[in-house]
Amino acid sequence: MYATDVEPIPPRLRNNREVHLDYLKHLKESVETLREIVEEAKVERPLDRSLASARLYTKHSQELLEYE
């Protein structure tokens, strides 16, 4: 089973570089999990337009996270 649980950074830790790097790492893992879910669903329902849109969204999200 898949699990994604990205929570906001608490206000007192927002200026902490290590916290931000950990957050980005966790966010990347969550986006990867979401991409895997979408890819599996796409195999089951290849003509579903909402899955095509979700696939593009996850692809763009991963590309944005590459610039860490």
Secondary structure, DSSP 8 states (H G I E B T S, - for coil): ----------GGGTT-HHHHHHHHHHHHHHHHHHHHHHHHHHHH-TT-HHHHHHHHHHHHHHHHHTT-
